[in-house]
Protein backbone atom coordinates (compact mmCIF):
# COMPACT_ATOMS: atom_id res chain seq x y z
CA UNK A 1 0.00 0.00 0.00
CA UNK A 2 1.40 3.37 -1.04
CA UNK A 3 1.23 6.30 1.34
CA UNK A 4 -0.49 9.17 -0.42
CA UNK A 5 -0.41 12.73 0.83
CA UNK A 6 -3.15 14.84 -0.70
CA UNK A 7 -1.77 18.34 -1.28
CA UNK A 8 -4.63 19.44 -3.53
CA UNK A 9 -7.43 21.63 -2.15
CA UNK A 10 -9.69 19.26 -0.23
CA UNK A 11 -11.89 21.43 2.01
CA UNK A 12 -15.41 22.50 1.15
CA UNK A 13 -14.96 25.81 3.03
CA UNK A 14 -11.31 26.59 3.80
CA UNK A 15 -12.21 30.15 4.83
CA UNK A 16 -14.51 28.81 7.53
CA UNK A 17 -11.73 26.58 8.87
CA UNK A 18 -9.28 29.51 8.83
CA UNK A 19 -11.79 31.59 10.80
CA UNK A 20 -12.16 28.76 13.34
CA UNK A 21 -8.38 28.50 13.65
CA UNK A 22 -7.92 32.24 14.16
CA UNK A 23 -10.79 32.25 16.65
CA UNK A 24 -9.22 29.41 18.63
CA UNK A 25 -6.09 31.55 19.11
CA UNK A 26 -7.98 34.63 20.35
CA UNK A 27 -6.83 35.74 23.80
CA UNK A 28 -3.89 33.34 23.94
CA UNK A 29 -0.35 34.51 24.56
CA UNK A 30 2.44 33.27 22.28
CA UNK A 31 3.24 30.26 24.46
CA UNK A 32 -0.40 29.14 24.72
CA UNK A 33 -0.87 29.71 20.99
CA UNK A 34 2.13 27.49 20.24
CA UNK A 35 0.73 24.85 22.59
CA UNK A 36 -2.63 24.96 20.81
CA UNK A 37 -0.86 24.45 17.47
CA UNK A 38 1.12 21.53 18.90
CA UNK A 39 -2.03 19.93 20.33
CA UNK A 40 -3.84 20.35 17.01
CA UNK A 41 -0.93 18.80 15.11
CA UNK A 42 -0.85 15.81 17.44
CA UNK A 43 -4.63 15.30 17.29
CA UNK A 44 -4.72 15.47 13.49
CA UNK A 45 -1.61 13.28 13.20
CA UNK A 46 -3.29 10.67 15.36
CA UNK A 47 -6.39 10.90 13.16
CA UNK A 48 -4.26 10.33 10.02
CA UNK A 49 -2.43 7.50 11.75
CA UNK A 50 -0.13 6.62 8.83
CA UNK A 51 3.52 7.32 9.61
CA UNK A 52 4.50 7.32 5.93
CA UNK A 53 1.90 10.00 5.16
CA UNK A 54 2.98 12.03 8.18
CA UNK A 55 6.63 11.73 7.10
CA UNK A 56 5.70 13.09 3.66
CA UNK A 57 3.68 15.92 5.21
CA UNK A 58 6.62 16.92 7.41
CA UNK A 59 8.96 16.88 4.43
CA UNK A 60 6.62 19.07 2.36
CA UNK A 61 6.11 21.49 5.25
CA UNK A 62 9.84 21.70 5.88
CA UNK A 63 10.54 22.33 2.20
CA UNK A 64 7.91 25.08 2.14
CA UNK A 65 9.42 26.76 5.21
CA UNK A 66 12.91 26.63 3.70
CA UNK A 67 11.57 28.17 0.47
CA UNK A 68 9.89 31.00 2.44
CA UNK A 69 13.08 31.71 4.41
CA UNK A 70 15.21 31.86 1.25
CA UNK A 71 12.91 34.32 -0.55
PDB file of N, CA, C and O in Angstrom, chain B, residues numbered from 101:
ATOM      1  N   UNK B 101       0.829  -1.180   0.000  1.00  0.00           N
ATOM      2  CA  UNK B 101       0.000   0.000   0.000  1.00  0.00           C
ATOM      3  C   UNK B 101       0.876   1.248   0.000  1.00  0.00           C
ATOM      4  O   UNK B 101       1.776   1.375   0.830  1.00  0.00           O
ATOM      5  N   UNK B 102       0.622   2.153  -0.912  1.00  0.00           N
ATOM      6  CA  UNK B 102       1.400   3.371  -1.042  1.00  0.00           C
ATOM      7  C   UNK B 102       0.812   4.478  -0.179  1.00  0.00           C
ATOM      8  O   UNK B 102      -0.402   4.678  -0.149  1.00  0.00           O
ATOM      9  N   UNK B 103       1.680   5.191   0.517  1.00  0.00           N
ATOM     10  CA  UNK B 103       1.234   6.305   1.345  1.00  0.00           C
ATOM     11  C   UNK B 103       1.041   7.525   0.467  1.00  0.00           C
ATOM     12  O   UNK B 103       1.990   8.010  -0.151  1.00  0.00           O
ATOM     13  N   UNK B 104      -0.179   8.019   0.410  1.00  0.00           N
ATOM     14  CA  UNK B 104      -0.488   9.172  -0.421  1.00  0.00           C
ATOM     15  C   UNK B 104      -0.790  10.378   0.455  1.00  0.00           C
ATOM     16  O   UNK B 104      -1.591  10.304   1.386  1.00  0.00           O
ATOM     17  N   UNK B 105      -0.150  11.463   0.149  1.00  0.00           N
ATOM     18  CA  UNK B 105      -0.415  12.729   0.826  1.00  0.00           C
ATOM     19  C   UNK B 105      -1.146  13.619  -0.157  1.00  0.00           C
ATOM     20  O   UNK B 105      -0.598  13.980  -1.199  1.00  0.00           O
ATOM     21  N   UNK B 106      -2.368  13.974   0.161  1.00  0.00           N
ATOM     22  CA  UNK B 106      -3.154  14.842  -0.704  1.00  0.00           C
ATOM     23  C   UNK B 106      -2.758  16.290  -0.439  1.00  0.00           C
ATOM     24  O   UNK B 106      -2.999  16.815   0.649  1.00  0.00           O
ATOM     25  N   UNK B 107      -2.156  16.930  -1.423  1.00  0.00           N
ATOM     26  CA  UNK B 107      -1.772  18.337  -1.282  1.00  0.00           C
ATOM     27  C   UNK B 107      -2.660  19.246  -2.136  1.00  0.00           C
ATOM     28  O   UNK B 107      -2.425  20.450  -2.236  1.00  0.00           O
ATOM     29  N   UNK B 108      -3.667  18.655  -2.739  1.00  0.00           N
ATOM     30  CA  UNK B 108      -4.626  19.442  -3.532  1.00  0.00           C
ATOM     31  C   UNK B 108      -5.712  19.990  -2.608  1.00  0.00           C
ATOM     32  O   UNK B 108      -5.979  19.402  -1.560  1.00  0.00           O
ATOM     33  N   UNK B 109      -6.343  21.105  -2.978  1.00  0.00           N
ATOM     34  CA  UNK B 109      -7.432  21.628  -2.154  1.00  0.00           C
ATOM     35  C   UNK B 109      -8.471  20.536  -1.882  1.00  0.00           C
ATOM     36  O   UNK B 109      -8.929  19.858  -2.802  1.00  0.00           O
ATOM     37  N   UNK B 110      -8.834  20.376  -0.611  1.00  0.00           N
ATOM     38  CA  UNK B 110      -9.694  19.262  -0.230  1.00  0.00           C
ATOM     39  C   UNK B 110     -10.745  19.659   0.801  1.00  0.00           C
ATOM     40  O   UNK B 110     -11.379  18.790   1.398  1.00  0.00           O
ATOM     41  N   UNK B 111     -10.935  20.946   1.017  1.00  0.00           N
ATOM     42  CA  UNK B 111     -11.889  21.430   2.007  1.00  0.00           C
ATOM     43  C   UNK B 111     -13.032  22.142   1.318  1.00  0.00           C
ATOM     44  O   UNK B 111     -12.818  22.954   0.418  1.00  0.00           O
ATOM     45  N   UNK B 112     -14.239  21.838   1.739  1.00  0.00           N
ATOM     46  CA  UNK B 112     -15.409  22.498   1.151  1.00  0.00           C
ATOM     47  C   UNK B 112     -15.405  23.996   1.442  1.00  0.00           C
ATOM     48  O   UNK B 112     -15.812  24.789   0.593  1.00  0.00           O
ATOM     49  N   UNK B 113     -14.949  24.393   2.635  1.00  0.00           N
ATOM     50  CA  UNK B 113     -14.959  25.806   3.030  1.00  0.00           C
ATOM     51  C   UNK B 113     -13.687  26.145   3.808  1.00  0.00           C
ATOM     52  O   UNK B 113     -13.723  26.263   5.033  1.00  0.00           O
ATOM     53  N   UNK B 114     -12.561  26.304   3.102  1.00  0.00           N
ATOM     54  CA  UNK B 114     -11.307  26.590   3.796  1.00  0.00           C
ATOM     55  C   UNK B 114     -11.337  27.905   4.576  1.00  0.00           C
ATOM     56  O   UNK B 114     -10.660  28.033   5.596  1.00  0.00           O
ATOM     57  N   UNK B 115     -12.113  28.880   4.108  1.00  0.00           N
ATOM     58  CA  UNK B 115     -12.206  30.150   4.831  1.00  0.00           C
ATOM     59  C   UNK B 115     -12.870  29.963   6.193  1.00  0.00           C
ATOM     60  O   UNK B 115     -12.490  30.611   7.168  1.00  0.00           O
ATOM     61  N   UNK B 116     -13.852  29.087   6.256  1.00  0.00           N
ATOM     62  CA  UNK B 116     -14.514  28.810   7.534  1.00  0.00           C
ATOM     63  C   UNK B 116     -13.535  28.145   8.499  1.00  0.00           C
ATOM     64  O   UNK B 116     -13.513  28.472   9.686  1.00  0.00           O
ATOM     65  N   UNK B 117     -12.725  27.213   7.992  1.00  0.00           N
ATOM     66  CA  UNK B 117     -11.728  26.577   8.866  1.00  0.00           C
ATOM     67  C   UNK B 117     -10.710  27.607   9.342  1.00  0.00           C
ATOM     68  O   UNK B 117     -10.338  27.613  10.516  1.00  0.00           O
ATOM     69  N   UNK B 118     -10.257  28.478   8.440  1.00  0.00           N
ATOM     70  CA  UNK B 118      -9.284  29.508   8.829  1.00  0.00           C
ATOM     71  C   UNK B 118      -9.879  30.396   9.925  1.00  0.00           C
ATOM     72  O   UNK B 118      -9.193  30.737  10.889  1.00  0.00           O
ATOM     73  N   UNK B 119     -11.129  30.761   9.780  1.00  0.00           N
ATOM     74  CA  UNK B 119     -11.794  31.587  10.796  1.00  0.00           C
ATOM     75  C   UNK B 119     -11.843  30.847  12.139  1.00  0.00           C
ATOM     76  O   UNK B 119     -11.599  31.451  13.184  1.00  0.00           O
ATOM     77  N   UNK B 120     -12.154  29.551  12.118  1.00  0.00           N
ATOM     78  CA  UNK B 120     -12.155  28.756  13.342  1.00  0.00           C
ATOM     79  C   UNK B 120     -10.773  28.713  13.983  1.00  0.00           C
ATOM     80  O   UNK B 120     -10.639  28.820  15.202  1.00  0.00           O
ATOM     81  N   UNK B 121      -9.751  28.556  13.153  1.00  0.00           N
ATOM     82  CA  UNK B 121      -8.377  28.496  13.647  1.00  0.00           C
ATOM     83  C   UNK B 121      -7.966  29.813  14.286  1.00  0.00           C
ATOM     84  O   UNK B 121      -7.402  29.828  15.380  1.00  0.00           O
ATOM     85  N   UNK B 122      -8.247  30.916  13.606  1.00  0.00           N
ATOM     86  CA  UNK B 122      -7.916  32.239  14.157  1.00  0.00           C
ATOM     87  C   UNK B 122      -8.681  32.456  15.455  1.00  0.00           C
ATOM     88  O   UNK B 122      -8.121  32.949  16.433  1.00  0.00           O
ATOM     89  N   UNK B 123      -9.946  32.094  15.466  1.00  0.00           N
ATOM     90  CA  UNK B 123     -10.789  32.249  16.646  1.00  0.00           C
ATOM     91  C   UNK B 123     -10.244  31.453  17.831  1.00  0.00           C
ATOM     92  O   UNK B 123     -10.273  31.928  18.966  1.00  0.00           O
ATOM     93  N   UNK B 124      -9.754  30.258  17.569  1.00  0.00           N
ATOM     94  CA  UNK B 124      -9.217  29.408  18.633  1.00  0.00           C
ATOM     95  C   UNK B 124      -8.000  30.040  19.303  1.00  0.00           C
ATOM     96  O   UNK B 124      -7.706  29.745  20.461  1.00  0.00           O
ATOM     97  N   UNK B 125      -7.294  30.905  18.581  1.00  0.00           N
ATOM     98  CA  UNK B 125      -6.088  31.549  19.109  1.00  0.00           C
ATOM     99  C   UNK B 125      -6.390  32.865  19.840  1.00  0.00           C
ATOM    100  O   UNK B 125      -5.511  33.426  20.494  1.00  0.00           O
ATOM    101  N   UNK B 126      -7.625  33.353  19.728  1.00  0.00           N
ATOM    102  CA  UNK B 126      -7.983  34.627  20.354  1.00  0.00           C
ATOM    103  C   UNK B 126      -7.733  34.580  21.859  1.00  0.00           C
ATOM    104  O   UNK B 126      -8.138  33.637  22.539  1.00  0.00           O
ATOM    105  N   UNK B 127      -7.061  35.611  22.366  1.00  0.00           N
ATOM    106  CA  UNK B 127      -6.828  35.741  23.797  1.00  0.00           C
ATOM    107  C   UNK B 127      -5.683  34.909  24.344  1.00  0.00           C
ATOM    108  O   UNK B 127      -5.406  34.950  25.542  1.00  0.00           O
ATOM    109  N   UNK B 128      -5.013  34.154  23.481  1.00  0.00           N
ATOM    110  CA  UNK B 128      -3.887  33.337  23.941  1.00  0.00           C
ATOM    111  C   UNK B 128      -2.579  34.104  23.775  1.00  0.00           C
ATOM    112  O   UNK B 128      -2.388  34.829  22.799  1.00  0.00           O
ATOM    113  N   UNK B 129      -1.684  33.932  24.743  1.00  0.00           N
ATOM    114  CA  UNK B 129      -0.352  34.508  24.558  1.00  0.00           C
ATOM    115  C   UNK B 129       0.433  33.608  23.602  1.00  0.00           C
ATOM    116  O   UNK B 129      -0.065  32.566  23.177  1.00  0.00           O
ATOM    117  N   UNK B 130       1.647  34.007  23.269  1.00  0.00           N
ATOM    118  CA  UNK B 130       2.443  33.271  22.280  1.00  0.00           C
ATOM    119  C   UNK B 130       2.692  31.823  22.701  1.00  0.00           C
ATOM    120  O   UNK B 130       2.630  30.912  21.876  1.00  0.00           O
ATOM    121  N   UNK B 131       2.971  31.619  23.975  1.00  0.00           N
ATOM    122  CA  UNK B 131       3.240  30.260  24.459  1.00  0.00           C
ATOM    123  C   UNK B 131       1.991  29.381  24.368  1.00  0.00           C
ATOM    124  O   UNK B 131       2.070  28.236  23.923  1.00  0.00           O
ATOM    125  N   UNK B 132       0.849  29.906  24.783  1.00  0.00           N
ATOM    126  CA  UNK B 132      -0.397  29.141  24.722  1.00  0.00           C
ATOM    127  C   UNK B 132      -0.800  28.887  23.268  1.00  0.00           C
ATOM    128  O   UNK B 132      -1.323  27.820  22.944  1.00  0.00           O
ATOM    129  N   UNK B 133      -0.560  29.855  22.407  1.00  0.00           N
ATOM    130  CA  UNK B 133      -0.869  29.707  20.990  1.00  0.00           C
ATOM    131  C   UNK B 133      -0.022  28.596  20.366  1.00  0.00           C
ATOM    132  O   UNK B 133      -0.519  27.794  19.575  1.00  0.00           O
ATOM    133  N   UNK B 134       1.248  28.559  20.726  1.00  0.00           N
ATOM    134  CA  UNK B 134       2.127  27.488  20.245  1.00  0.00           C
ATOM    135  C   UNK B 134       1.678  26.131  20.763  1.00  0.00           C
ATOM    136  O   UNK B 134       1.747  25.130  20.050  1.00  0.00           O
ATOM    137  N   UNK B 135       1.219  26.104  22.011  1.00  0.00           N
ATOM    138  CA  UNK B 135       0.731  24.852  22.594  1.00  0.00           C
ATOM    139  C   UNK B 135      -0.538  24.393  21.876  1.00  0.00           C
ATOM    140  O   UNK B 135      -0.700  23.200  21.618  1.00  0.00           O
ATOM    141  N   UNK B 136      -1.430  25.312  21.552  1.00  0.00           N
ATOM    142  CA  UNK B 136      -2.633  24.961  20.808  1.00  0.00           C
ATOM    143  C   UNK B 136      -2.259  24.361  19.456  1.00  0.00           C
ATOM    144  O   UNK B 136      -2.822  23.344  19.049  1.00  0.00           O
ATOM    145  N   UNK B 137      -1.308  24.987  18.759  1.00  0.00           N
ATOM    146  CA  UNK B 137      -0.858  24.453  17.469  1.00  0.00           C
ATOM    147  C   UNK B 137      -0.283  23.046  17.625  1.00  0.00           C
ATOM    148  O   UNK B 137      -0.561  22.159  16.818  1.00  0.00           O
ATOM    149  N   UNK B 138       0.520  22.852  18.669  1.00  0.00           N
ATOM    150  CA  UNK B 138       1.121  21.530  18.900  1.00  0.00           C
ATOM    151  C   UNK B 138       0.038  20.495  19.185  1.00  0.00           C
ATOM    152  O   UNK B 138       0.091  19.383  18.661  1.00  0.00           O
ATOM    153  N   UNK B 139      -0.941  20.851  20.011  1.00  0.00           N
ATOM    154  CA  UNK B 139      -2.030  19.932  20.327  1.00  0.00           C
ATOM    155  C   UNK B 139      -2.823  19.574  19.071  1.00  0.00           C
ATOM    156  O   UNK B 139      -3.174  18.414  18.854  1.00  0.00           O
ATOM    157  N   UNK B 140      -3.098  20.580  18.253  1.00  0.00           N
ATOM    158  CA  UNK B 140      -3.840  20.347  17.011  1.00  0.00           C
ATOM    159  C   UNK B 140      -3.067  19.429  16.072  1.00  0.00           C
ATOM    160  O   UNK B 140      -3.642  18.525  15.467  1.00  0.00           O
ATOM    161  N   UNK B 141      -1.774  19.661  15.954  1.00  0.00           N
ATOM    162  CA  UNK B 141      -0.932  18.802  15.106  1.00  0.00           C
ATOM    163  C   UNK B 141      -0.969  17.356  15.601  1.00  0.00           C
ATOM    164  O   UNK B 141      -1.107  16.430  14.802  1.00  0.00           O
ATOM    165  N   UNK B 142      -0.848  17.162  16.898  1.00  0.00           N
ATOM    166  CA  UNK B 142      -0.850  15.805  17.443  1.00  0.00           C
ATOM    167  C   UNK B 142      -2.209  15.134  17.264  1.00  0.00           C
ATOM    168  O   UNK B 142      -2.271  13.953  16.924  1.00  0.00           O
ATOM    169  N   UNK B 143      -3.293  15.868  17.487  1.00  0.00           N
ATOM    170  CA  UNK B 143      -4.629  15.295  17.293  1.00  0.00           C
ATOM    171  C   UNK B 143      -4.863  14.890  15.842  1.00  0.00           C
ATOM    172  O   UNK B 143      -5.352  13.793  15.571  1.00  0.00           O
ATOM    173  N   UNK B 144      -4.514  15.772  14.912  1.00  0.00           N
ATOM    174  CA  UNK B 144      -4.719  15.470  13.492  1.00  0.00           C
ATOM    175  C   UNK B 144      -3.777  14.370  13.014  1.00  0.00           C
ATOM    176  O   UNK B 144      -4.151  13.554  12.171  1.00  0.00           O
ATOM    177  N   UNK B 145      -2.555  14.343  13.552  1.00  0.00           N
ATOM    178  CA  UNK B 145      -1.610  13.278  13.203  1.00  0.00           C
ATOM    179  C   UNK B 145      -2.127  11.929  13.667  1.00  0.00           C
ATOM    180  O   UNK B 145      -2.007  10.931  12.957  1.00  0.00           O
ATOM    181  N   UNK B 146      -2.703  11.902  14.861  1.00  0.00           N
ATOM    182  CA  UNK B 146      -3.294  10.666  15.362  1.00  0.00           C
ATOM    183  C   UNK B 146      -4.467  10.241  14.475  1.00  0.00           C
ATOM    184  O   UNK B 146      -4.648   9.054  14.204  1.00  0.00           O
ATOM    185  N   UNK B 147      -5.248  11.201  14.034  1.00  0.00           N
ATOM    186  CA  UNK B 147      -6.387  10.900  13.156  1.00  0.00           C
ATOM    187  C   UNK B 147      -5.910  10.299  11.833  1.00  0.00           C
ATOM    188  O   UNK B 147      -6.506   9.347  11.327  1.00  0.00           O
ATOM    189  N   UNK B 148      -4.831  10.859  11.274  1.00  0.00           N
ATOM    190  CA  UNK B 148      -4.261  10.328  10.025  1.00  0.00           C
ATOM    191  C   UNK B 148      -3.712   8.928  10.272  1.00  0.00           C
ATOM    192  O   UNK B 148      -4.034   7.988   9.545  1.00  0.00           O
ATOM    193  N   UNK B 149      -2.885   8.798  11.299  1.00  0.00           N
ATOM    194  CA  UNK B 149      -2.425   7.501  11.754  1.00  0.00           C
ATOM    195  C   UNK B 149      -1.402   6.778  10.899  1.00  0.00           C
ATOM    196  O   UNK B 149      -0.917   5.722  11.305  1.00  0.00           O
ATOM    197  N   UNK B 150      -1.059   7.292   9.752  1.00  0.00           N
ATOM    198  CA  UNK B 150      -0.134   6.617   8.831  1.00  0.00           C
ATOM    199  C   UNK B 150       1.202   7.345   8.868  1.00  0.00           C
ATOM    200  O   UNK B 150       1.317   8.474   8.391  1.00  0.00           O
ATOM    201  N   UNK B 151       2.219   6.685   9.443  1.00  0.00           N
ATOM    202  CA  UNK B 151       3.524   7.317   9.615  1.00  0.00           C
ATOM    203  C   UNK B 151       4.148   7.739   8.279  1.00  0.00           C
ATOM    204  O   UNK B 151       4.815   8.772   8.210  1.00  0.00           O
ATOM    205  N   UNK B 152       3.942   6.967   7.241  1.00  0.00           N
ATOM    206  CA  UNK B 152       4.502   7.315   5.930  1.00  0.00           C
ATOM    207  C   UNK B 152       3.875   8.610   5.407  1.00  0.00           C
ATOM    208  O   UNK B 152       4.578   9.451   4.848  1.00  0.00           O
ATOM    209  N   UNK B 153       2.573   8.777   5.580  1.00  0.00           N
ATOM    210  CA  UNK B 153       1.896  10.001   5.157  1.00  0.00           C
ATOM    211  C   UNK B 153       2.387  11.175   5.996  1.00  0.00           C
ATOM    212  O   UNK B 153       2.654  12.253   5.466  1.00  0.00           O
ATOM    213  N   UNK B 154       2.505  10.968   7.298  1.00  0.00           N
ATOM    214  CA  UNK B 154       2.982  12.034   8.179  1.00  0.00           C
ATOM    215  C   UNK B 154       4.418  12.430   7.840  1.00  0.00           C
ATOM    216  O   UNK B 154       4.768  13.609   7.891  1.00  0.00           O
ATOM    217  N   UNK B 155       5.249  11.441   7.494  1.00  0.00           N
ATOM    218  CA  UNK B 155       6.629  11.726   7.099  1.00  0.00           C
ATOM    219  C   UNK B 155       6.649  12.601   5.846  1.00  0.00           C
ATOM    220  O   UNK B 155       7.432  13.547   5.760  1.00  0.00           O
ATOM    221  N   UNK B 156       5.788  12.286   4.874  1.00  0.00           N
ATOM    222  CA  UNK B 156       5.700  13.095   3.656  1.00  0.00           C
ATOM    223  C   UNK B 156       5.214  14.503   3.976  1.00  0.00           C
ATOM    224  O   UNK B 156       5.741  15.481   3.445  1.00  0.00           O
ATOM    225  N   UNK B 157       4.218  14.606   4.837  1.00  0.00           N
ATOM    226  CA  UNK B 157       3.683  15.918   5.213  1.00  0.00           C
ATOM    227  C   UNK B 157       4.755  16.773   5.883  1.00  0.00           C
ATOM    228  O   UNK B 157       4.873  17.964   5.592  1.00  0.00           O
ATOM    229  N   UNK B 158       5.525  16.177   6.767  1.00  0.00           N
ATOM    230  CA  UNK B 158       6.616  16.915   7.415  1.00  0.00           C
ATOM    231  C   UNK B 158       7.658  17.373   6.397  1.00  0.00           C
ATOM    232  O   UNK B 158       8.162  18.493   6.482  1.00  0.00           O
ATOM    233  N   UNK B 159       7.975  16.523   5.454  1.00  0.00           N
ATOM    234  CA  UNK B 159       8.964  16.882   4.431  1.00  0.00           C
ATOM    235  C   UNK B 159       8.463  18.041   3.569  1.00  0.00           C
ATOM    236  O   UNK B 159       9.218  18.966   3.269  1.00  0.00           O
ATOM    237  N   UNK B 160       7.192  17.991   3.172  1.00  0.00           N
ATOM    238  CA  UNK B 160       6.624  19.071   2.360  1.00  0.00           C
ATOM    239  C   UNK B 160       6.603  20.375   3.163  1.00  0.00           C
ATOM    240  O   UNK B 160       6.983  21.428   2.650  1.00  0.00           O
ATOM    241  N   UNK B 161       6.163  20.305   4.410  1.00  0.00           N
ATOM    242  CA  UNK B 161       6.108  21.494   5.253  1.00  0.00           C
ATOM    243  C   UNK B 161       7.502  22.081   5.455  1.00  0.00           C
ATOM    244  O   UNK B 161       7.682  23.297   5.398  1.00  0.00           O
ATOM    245  N   UNK B 162       8.467  21.234   5.687  1.00  0.00           N
ATOM    246  CA  UNK B 162       9.845  21.699   5.884  1.00  0.00           C
ATOM    247  C   UNK B 162      10.377  22.368   4.615  1.00  0.00           C
ATOM    248  O   UNK B 162      11.011  23.422   4.679  1.00  0.00           O
ATOM    249  N   UNK B 163      10.115  21.751   3.470  1.00  0.00           N
ATOM    250  CA  UNK B 163      10.538  22.329   2.196  1.00  0.00           C
ATOM    251  C   UNK B 163       9.898  23.699   1.977  1.00  0.00           C
ATOM    252  O   UNK B 163      10.557  24.634   1.523  1.00  0.00           O
ATOM    253  N   UNK B 164       8.614  23.810   2.302  1.00  0.00           N
ATOM    254  CA  UNK B 164       7.909  25.084   2.140  1.00  0.00           C
ATOM    255  C   UNK B 164       8.473  26.163   3.056  1.00  0.00           C
ATOM    256  O   UNK B 164       8.579  27.323   2.658  1.00  0.00           O
ATOM    257  N   UNK B 165       8.833  25.789   4.273  1.00  0.00           N
ATOM    258  CA  UNK B 165       9.418  26.759   5.207  1.00  0.00           C
ATOM    259  C   UNK B 165      10.777  27.209   4.699  1.00  0.00           C
ATOM    260  O   UNK B 165      11.084  28.401   4.729  1.00  0.00           O
ATOM    261  N   UNK B 166      11.592  26.278   4.235  1.00  0.00           N
ATOM    262  CA  UNK B 166      12.906  26.625   3.702  1.00  0.00           C
ATOM    263  C   UNK B 166      12.769  27.572   2.508  1.00  0.00           C
ATOM    264  O   UNK B 166      13.546  28.518   2.374  1.00  0.00           O
ATOM    265  N   UNK B 167      11.791  27.322   1.644  1.00  0.00           N
ATOM    266  CA  UNK B 167      11.571  28.168   0.465  1.00  0.00           C
ATOM    267  C   UNK B 167      11.162  29.570   0.902  1.00  0.00           C
ATOM    268  O   UNK B 167      11.602  30.549   0.300  1.00  0.00           O
ATOM    269  N   UNK B 168      10.328  29.689   1.938  1.00  0.00           N
ATOM    270  CA  UNK B 168       9.893  30.996   2.439  1.00  0.00           C
ATOM    271  C   UNK B 168      11.069  31.758   3.022  1.00  0.00           C
ATOM    272  O   UNK B 168      11.191  32.964   2.805  1.00  0.00           O
ATOM    273  N   UNK B 169      11.941  31.072   3.760  1.00  0.00           N
ATOM    274  CA  UNK B 169      13.082  31.710   4.406  1.00  0.00           C
ATOM    275  C   UNK B 169      14.074  32.211   3.376  1.00  0.00           C
ATOM    276  O   UNK B 169      14.703  33.248   3.584  1.00  0.00           O
ATOM    277  N   UNK B 170      14.231  31.496   2.265  1.00  0.00           N
ATOM    278  CA  UNK B 170      15.208  31.863   1.247  1.00  0.00           C
ATOM    279  C   UNK B 170      14.735  32.989   0.339  1.00  0.00           C
ATOM    280  O   UNK B 170      15.544  33.583  -0.374  1.00  0.00           O
ATOM    281  N   UNK B 171      13.453  33.291   0.350  1.00  0.00           N
ATOM    282  CA  UNK B 171      12.906  34.320  -0.548  1.00  0.00           C
ATOM    283  C   UNK B 171      13.360  35.690  -0.130  1.00  0.00           C
ATOM    284  O   UNK B 171      13.000  36.681  -0.767  1.00  0.00           O
TER     285      UNK B 171
END
